[in-house]
C-alpha cells in the first residue's frame, strides 16, 4: 500500500530509534512541567518507612546464577534449531532426495535435542532445578486433653 | 514509517484504555464498581492519572547508581516497542517485512531483561533488587518454552517471516504462492483440501492440532514473560511493594508501565499471528455460503486492509482481556512453584512437542 525507500532493516532501525526518541522527548517535556524540590528525606531508599540498614548490593541466592547458566544452554539450542527448522521440511529438497533429506535431518536433530534433554535430566536429578524452601515446622506441643473430648461439642 | 507512527499511537491509546479496562474488569470480578468519578462511568480516569504522572517529580534516590537508574526505563520501553516492528497488521500493512521477522522479535524483546536488571540493581533498594532478580530468573526461564513453541510454528510454516506465516493460515495463500495447498489437520493423506475453505480450519492450531497444545504453552509462557499474574512475584505487592520499579516516579515510572502493557499487547499479537490466523477471518467458506470471503477483503484493497486490521486487533485485544481475567482469578505462584512449572513441566513438554511437530511436518508433505 505504502512505498518507501527504506530497506526492511532500515524500518527496524526506525522503530528502535523512534522508541528511544519518544522516551527522550517525553522525559524532556516532563522536565519542563514537573517540579524539582529534592530533600534528604525524599531521597532516602524506600523500605516501607524503616531506616535502611546497609546497602542492597550484597549477596543473593546462588540459584539465580544456576538458572541463568541452564538458560544460556537452552537458548543456544534454540538458536541452532531455527536454521534446521527452516530447511527441514523443504518440499523440493525432500522430494529431490527421495525422503533421505528428511530422515537424515530428523535423526541428526533428534540426537542433538536428545543430548540437551539428557543435560536437563542431569540437572534435574542433581537437584539444580529445585528451589530451597524453608522447612515447615511441625509443632511439638502435646495437649493433655484427649481428642475425643472435643467430639462432644462438635 | 507509517507503521511506526501507527503502532506508537495505537500503543498509547491502547494503554490508556487497557489500564481502565483492567480496573473495571477487576472491579466487576470482585463485585465492585471500579472508577466512577472522572468522566462518564470513569472513562477519563486513566487520562487524569496520565496528566498527573507527567507533572510528578522525578526522584532519584541518593544511594542509587544514577548511570544505571536513569536510562533503565528507556531501555525497557525501547526493547519492547522495537518488537512491534515486524508484526503484520493487515495483508499489506506492517513495519518491516524482513525475512528474519520472528527471530528478530525474540532477540530484541529479550533485551528488556537488561533494562530490568539495570533498574533493580541501580536502585540500590532491597525490594528493587529482589524484584529484579526474581523477574530476570522468571523471564529467562519461560523464554525456553516460548522459544521452543516458536520453533514448532516455524517447523510447520517453514518461514520466519510473520507475514508469510499469516498468509498460510487463510484463503489468500494462493495470492502469494501458486502451489499453495492446506489440508485438514495438515495430513495430506486424508485428501481433504481446505485452502479455499479457510477460516478456523486453516489456522495453525488446525493445520497441526499439536499446535493447540503449543498455543496453551505459549500463552502460559507469555504471561510469565510480561510479568503478569499468576506469575507476578517480581512485583508481588504484599511482599516487594512494586518490585524492580519501586524507586521510580513520574514519567520514568510511566514508561515502565507503558512497557508492561506494551508487552501484554505484543505477546497477544504474536499469539494470534502464530496460532490463531493473524488477520485472517475466523469464518470458513461453506459451499455457496462464502463466509470467509465476505468477512475478508482481497489483499491490497481497502476492504482487505480494514477487515484485516479488524480481525487482527480484535484477536489481540481478546487475548489481552483473557490475560486480565486470569490475573484476577488465579492466586500468585510461589518462586519454587514457578521454577518447577517452567523447568520440570513446560520445558520437557515443549521439547517433546518440537520432536512431534517435526514428524507432523513430514505428514504435511
Contacts between the chains, C-beta under 8 A, distances in Angstrom:
chain1	res1	chain2	res2	distance
A	1	B	92	4.6
A	1	B	93	5.9
A	1	B	300	7.1
A	1	B	305	6.8
A	2	B	2	5.3
A	2	B	93	7.5
A	4	B	1	6.0
A	6	B	1	7.3
A	8	B	96	4.5
A	8	B	97	5.7
A	8	B	98	3.9
A	8	B	99	7.9
A	9	B	96	7.1
A	9	B	98	6.0
A	11	B	1	7.6
A	11	B	3	7.3
A	11	B	4	7.7
A	11	B	85	6.3
A	11	B	95	5.2
A	11	B	96	3.7
A	11	B	98	7.7
A	12	B	82	7.2
A	12	B	85	5.0
A	12	B	86	7.5
A	12	B	95	7.6
A	12	B	96	5.0
A	12	B	98	6.5
A	12	B	104	6.6
A	14	B	1	6.3
A	14	B	4	5.4
A	14	B	85	7.8
A	14	B	95	8.0
A	15	B	4	5.7
A	15	B	7	7.8
A	15	B	81	6.7
A	15	B	82	5.0
A	15	B	84	6.7
A	15	B	85	3.7
A	15	B	95	6.0
A	15	B	96	7.6
A	16	B	78	6.2
A	16	B	82	4.7
A	16	B	85	7.8
A	16	B	108	7.7
A	18	B	4	5.1
A	18	B	8	6.8
A	18	B	81	7.9
A	19	B	8	7.8
A	19	B	77	6.1
A	19	B	78	4.2
A	19	B	81	3.9
A	19	B	82	6.0
A	20	B	74	6.5
A	20	B	78	5.3
A	22	B	8	6.3
A	22	B	77	7.9
A	22	B	81	7.8
A	23	B	73	7.2
A	23	B	74	4.3
A	23	B	77	5.4
A	23	B	78	6.7
A	23	B	255	6.0
A	24	B	74	7.0
A	26	B	54	7.8
A	26	B	251	5.8
A	26	B	255	7.2
A	27	B	74	7.7
A	27	B	251	5.8
A	27	B	252	7.3
A	29	B	54	7.3
A	30	B	54	4.5
A	30	B	55	7.6
A	30	B	58	7.4
A	30	B	250	6.4
A	30	B	251	4.1
A	31	B	58	7.6
A	33	B	54	6.4
A	33	B	55	5.5
A	34	B	54	7.1
A	34	B	55	5.5
A	34	B	56	6.1
A	34	B	57	5.6
A	34	B	58	6.3
A	34	B	250	6.0
A	34	B	251	7.6
A	35	B	55	7.9
A	35	B	57	5.3
A	36	B	57	6.3
A	36	B	58	7.4
A	37	B	57	6.9
A	38	B	57	7.8
A	38	B	59	7.2
A	40	B	62	7.6
A	42	B	59	6.2
A	43	B	59	6.8
A	43	B	60	7.4
A	43	B	61	5.4
A	43	B	62	4.4
A	44	B	61	6.8
A	44	B	62	7.0
A	44	B	63	7.9
A	45	B	61	5.3
A	45	B	63	5.4
A	45	B	64	7.9
A	45	B	123	7.7
A	45	B	124	6.4
A	45	B	125	4.7
A	45	B	247	7.3
A	46	B	61	7.6
A	46	B	125	6.0
A	46	B	127	7.0
A	46	B	241	7.5
A	46	B	246	5.8
A	46	B	247	6.1
A	47	B	125	7.0
A	47	B	126	6.7
A	47	B	127	7.2
A	48	B	241	6.9
A	52	B	63	7.6
A	52	B	125	7.8
A	52	B	126	8.0
A	55	B	63	7.0
A	55	B	124	6.1
A	56	B	123	7.6
A	56	B	124	5.0
A	56	B	125	5.6
A	56	B	126	4.6
A	56	B	128	7.2
A	56	B	129	4.6
A	57	B	121	7.4
A	57	B	124	6.4
A	57	B	129	7.6
A	60	B	129	7.1
A	60	B	130	7.6
A	60	B	133	5.8
A	61	B	133	7.5
A	63	B	137	7.9
A	64	B	133	5.4
A	64	B	136	7.4
A	64	B	137	5.1
A	67	B	137	5.1
A	67	B	140	6.9
A	67	B	141	6.1
A	67	B	339	7.0
A	68	B	136	7.8
A	68	B	137	7.5
A	68	B	140	6.4
A	70	B	343	7.5
A	71	B	140	4.2
A	71	B	141	6.7
A	71	B	143	7.1
A	71	B	144	6.8
A	74	B	144	4.6
A	74	B	147	8.0
A	74	B	347	7.3
A	75	B	140	7.9
A	75	B	143	7.0
A	75	B	144	7.2
A	75	B	147	7.0
A	78	B	144	7.3
A	78	B	147	4.2
A	78	B	148	6.4
A	78	B	151	6.3
A	81	B	148	7.7
A	81	B	151	4.8
A	81	B	354	7.2
A	82	B	103	6.0
A	82	B	151	6.6
A	82	B	154	6.6
A	82	B	160	7.2
A	85	B	151	5.3
A	85	B	154	4.4
A	85	B	155	4.6
A	85	B	158	7.8
A	86	B	154	6.6
A	86	B	158	6.4
A	86	B	159	7.2
A	86	B	160	6.8
A	88	B	155	6.6
A	88	B	158	8.0
A	88	B	358	6.5
A	88	B	361	6.7
A	89	B	155	6.6
A	89	B	156	8.0
A	89	B	158	5.3
A	89	B	361	4.0
A	89	B	362	7.1
A	89	B	364	7.1
A	89	B	365	6.6
A	90	B	158	6.7
A	91	B	365	5.8
A	94	B	362	7.9
A	94	B	365	5.8
A	95	B	365	7.7
A	102	B	362	5.6
A	102	B	365	7.6
A	106	B	358	5.7
A	106	B	359	7.7
A	106	B	362	7.5
A	109	B	358	7.1
A	110	B	355	6.4
A	110	B	358	7.9
A	113	B	351	6.1
A	113	B	354	6.8
A	113	B	355	6.6
A	116	B	351	7.7
A	117	B	348	7.3
A	117	B	351	5.5
A	120	B	343	7.5
A	120	B	347	6.6
A	120	B	348	7.0
A	120	B	351	7.8
A	124	B	343	7.4
A	124	B	344	6.6
A	129	B	339	6.6
A	129	B	340	6.8
A	129	B	343	4.6
A	129	B	344	6.2
A	130	B	336	7.2
A	130	B	340	7.5
A	131	B	335	5.8
A	131	B	336	3.4
A	131	B	339	5.3
A	131	B	340	7.5
A	132	B	336	7.9
A	133	B	336	5.5
